[in-house]
Every structure is written in C-alpha cells, then in structure tokens.
Amino acid sequence: NHIRSEARCCVIASALALHACNISKVGTSVLGSSTMTDEVNDARKMLSSVLRKRHFEQNELESNVNNAIGALTKALAERNLGEEELSTLKNHTLAVLHGNDPVLKLLDNRVQSFFRFACKWKSEGASSEIKAPLEMKTGRSILLSDDTTRHGMKSIKGEFSLAAKKEASRLGFAFFGPDLIEVGNDARSIITLACTNFGQDIISRFLDVAWDRN
C-alpha cells in the first residue's frame, strides 16, 4: 500500500507541476533543474505533504491541493497570478484530482513503466544471489564501513538510484524523483527477495495472476 500510495502521489504531483509550468510560462525544463529557489522547493514540499495527508472531505482535499499548486505556480512564475490564470489552474487541478486529465493518464502509464524498469534492474557488479547476513552465520555483531551492506557486500542502492534517477527524468518525474526512486528501490528489493527465496514457484503465481486479469 505504501508503494502504491507514493506512486499515486508522485503521478498527481507531477501532472499538477506540468500544468503549473504551462500557466506560469516558464517551460517544463525547469522541473529538471538542479538549482531552484527556496520558494519553489518549499512549495514542492507543501504539495507533496498535502497529497499525502489524509482528508475526510473531498472539498477539503480540493481546496488544500488548489492552494498548494497555486503557491508552486506563483513561485515558478515569480509573480502574482491573474484571475484567469487562477481559474485555469483550478480547472486543471480538479480534472487531475477527478482522474479526468490527459496529462495524468499519460503519467500513470509512465509510472508503470518506471516500476517495470525498477523491478527488472540488475546491478552490473553485485552478485544476483542474496546471502544471509554475516550476523546469522557468526552470531557476532559486525562492524561495517559506510559503503558496505549488512550482507557483507557493497550496497547496490546507490547504483540503482543513479540509474533510476535517469529513468525517472526521462519519463517526466524529475521534480518529484527522489520519492519515486525510494519506493522504486523498495519494489525492486521485494521482487528480488521473493524471486531469490521462492524462485519458479513465485514466478508461476505472478503469471497466473497476470493471465487471470487478462
């Protein structure tokens, strides 16, 4: 549920951010910039926070999201928005939240591609076999260096993060990439562990579910 929820928030936030760029007339390339103003970063965090917050009323959700994306659009434009711009932004926001926005639907397909990439990704240098932690073998606590995992080998999370960052940027998720990369790594780890421990049995069950859905 956590992975699905984070992916959903990233898709919604990314769709809203693209509309914010169009309305503020700054161009979508700014979303992939490594240098952003504090105001833009604060507005980005506020939008993510609002989308993660549990809302009990639809009106409350729509109002909070509209305020958050308005703050982001203003920060990108570096000016106050006009009445027509605010009205257009609100219409796009409601369309996104109701699932009727074409940009949202495009990004929904793309986030599925991202998770396929994450779950199929393999480290070039690490062993494909997941071994038992050293503590389980020796019964002793092991002192590890910063770049070594508790499995006694170099961490592949950093390697995955670099590859996933490029893929997320390519698919249009650069602005909210860090959150997506984190849950992408979680998904990769779960799939890798399941396939390593259960092999053909778990793969057969996955295929059975896929066939049933089709």
C-alpha positions in Angstrom: 0.0 0.0 0.0 2.9 2.4 0.8 4.5 1.9 -2.6 1.1 2.3 -4.4 0.3 5.4 -2.4 3.7 7.1 -3.0 3.4 6.3 -6.7 0.0 7.8 -6.9 1.1 11.0 -5.1 4.1 11.3 -7.5 1.9 11.0 -10.6 -0.7 13.6 -9.3 2.0 16.0 -8.2 3.9 15.7 -11.4 0.8 16.3 -13.5 0.0 19.4 -11.5 3.5 20.6 -11.8 3.4 20.4 -15.6 0.2 22.4 -15.6 1.9 24.9 -13.3 4.8 25.3 -15.7 2.4 25.9 -18.6 0.4 28.5 -16.8 3.4 30.3 -15.4 5.0 30.2 -18.9 8.4 29.1 -17.5 8.7 25.9 -19.6 8.8 22.3 -18.2 12.6 22.1 -18.4 12.7 24.0 -15.1 11.4 20.9 -13.3 14.6 19.0 -14.0 16.9 21.9 -12.9 19.3 21.2 -10.0 19.1 24.8 -8.9 15.7 26.1 -7.7 14.8 28.9 -5.4 13.9 28.2 -1.8 10.3 29.3 -2.5 10.0 26.7 -5.3 11.4 24.0 -3.1 9.1 24.9 -0.2 6.1 24.9 -2.5 7.1 21.5 -3.8 7.3 20.0 -0.3 4.0 21.6 0.6 2.3 20.0 -2.4 3.7 16.6 -1.6 2.7 16.9 2.1 -0.9 17.9 1.1 -1.3 14.9 -1.2 0.0 12.5 1.5 -2.3 14.0 4.1 -5.4 12.1 4.9 -8.5 14.1 4.0 -12.0 13.2 5.2 -13.9 15.5 2.8 -13.4 15.9 -0.9 -13.9 19.6 -0.7 -11.1 19.9 1.8 -8.7 17.9 -0.4 -9.5 20.0 -3.5 -9.1 23.3 -1.5 -5.8 22.3 0.0 -4.3 21.0 -3.2 -5.5 24.0 -5.1 -3.8 26.3 -2.6 -0.6 24.3 -2.8 -0.4 24.2 -6.5 -1.2 27.9 -6.6 1.8 28.6 -4.4 4.0 26.5 -6.6 2.8 28.2 -9.8 3.4 31.6 -8.2 6.9 30.6 -7.1 7.7 29.4 -10.6 6.3 32.5 -12.2 7.9 34.8 -9.6 4.8 37.0 -9.7 1.2 37.0 -8.6 -1.2 35.1 -10.8 -4.1 36.8 -12.6 -7.7 35.8 -12.1 -7.8 33.9 -15.5 -4.7 32.0 -14.6 -6.0 31.1 -11.2 -9.3 29.9 -12.8 -7.5 27.8 -15.4 -5.2 26.3 -12.7 -8.2 25.4 -10.6 -9.9 23.6 -13.5 -6.8 21.6 -14.3 -6.4 20.7 -10.6 -10.0 19.4 -10.3 -9.5 17.4 -13.5 -6.4 15.8 -12.1 -8.0 15.0 -8.8 -11.1 13.5 -10.5 -8.9 11.4 -12.8 -10.1 13.2 -16.0 -6.9 14.9 -17.0 -5.0 13.6 -20.1 -1.6 14.5 -18.6 -2.4 12.4 -15.5 -3.3 9.5 -17.7 -0.1 9.7 -19.6 2.0 9.9 -16.4 0.0 7.0 -14.9 1.2 4.8 -17.8 4.7 6.1 -17.4 4.9 5.4 -13.7 4.1 1.8 -14.5 7.0 1.8 -16.9 9.2 3.1 -14.2 8.3 0.3 -11.8 8.9 -2.3 -14.6 12.3 -0.8 -15.0 12.9 -0.9 -11.2 11.9 -4.5 -10.8 13.9 -5.7 -13.8 17.0 -3.7 -13.0 20.1 -5.6 -12.0 23.5 -4.4 -10.7 26.4 -5.0 -13.1 28.8 -5.7 -10.3 26.8 -7.3 -7.5 26.1 -11.0 -7.2 22.5 -11.9 -8.1 22.3 -14.2 -5.1 21.1 -12.7 -1.8 23.1 -14.2 1.0 22.3 -14.5 4.7 23.7 -11.6 6.8 27.0 -12.2 8.5 25.5 -11.9 11.9 23.3 -15.0 11.2 26.4 -17.0 10.3 28.7 -15.9 13.1 26.4 -14.8 15.9 28.6 -11.7 16.3 27.9 -8.1 15.6 29.9 -7.0 12.5 31.4 -3.6 12.1 30.7 -2.3 8.6 32.1 0.5 6.6 29.8 3.2 5.1 29.7 1.6 1.7 29.1 -2.0 2.8 25.7 -3.5 3.5 24.8 -5.9 6.3 25.0 -8.7 3.8 28.8 -8.2 3.6 28.9 -6.7 0.1 28.9 -3.2 -1.4 25.5 -1.5 -1.4 23.7 -1.5 -4.7 21.1 1.1 -3.6 23.4 3.9 -4.7 23.9 2.3 -8.1 20.2 1.7 -8.5 19.4 5.3 -7.5 21.7 6.7 -10.2 20.0 4.5 -12.9 16.5 5.2 -11.5 17.1 9.0 -11.5 17.9 8.9 -15.2 14.8 6.8 -15.9 12.5 9.0 -13.7 13.8 12.1 -15.5 13.3 10.5 -18.9 9.7 9.7 -18.0 8.9 13.2 -16.7 9.2 12.6 -12.9 12.4 14.6 -12.2 10.7 17.2 -10.0 9.4 14.5 -7.6 12.0 11.9 -8.5 13.6 11.3 -5.0 10.4 10.0 -3.5 9.7 7.8 -6.6 13.2 6.4 -6.6 12.9 5.4 -2.9 9.8 3.4 -3.4 11.2 2.0 -6.7 14.1 0.6 -4.7 11.6 -0.9 -2.2 9.7 -2.6 -5.0 13.0 -3.9 -6.5 14.1 -5.3 -3.2 10.8 -7.1 -2.6 10.7 -8.6 -6.0 14.4 -9.6 -5.9 14.0 -11.2 -2.4 10.8 -13.1 -3.5 12.3 -14.5 -6.6 15.5 -15.4 -4.8 13.7 -17.3 -2.0 10.9 -18.9 -3.9 12.2 -19.0 -7.5 9.9 -20.6 -10.1 7.0 -21.0 -7.6 6.5 -17.3 -7.1 7.1 -16.5 -10.8 4.4 -19.0 -11.7 2.0 -17.4 -9.3 2.7 -14.0 -10.8 2.0 -15.3 -14.3 -1.2 -17.0 -13.1 -2.5 -13.6 -11.7 -1.5 -11.8 -14.9 -3.4 -14.3 -17.0 -6.4 -14.1 -14.8 -6.5 -10.3 -15.2 -6.4 -10.6 -18.9 
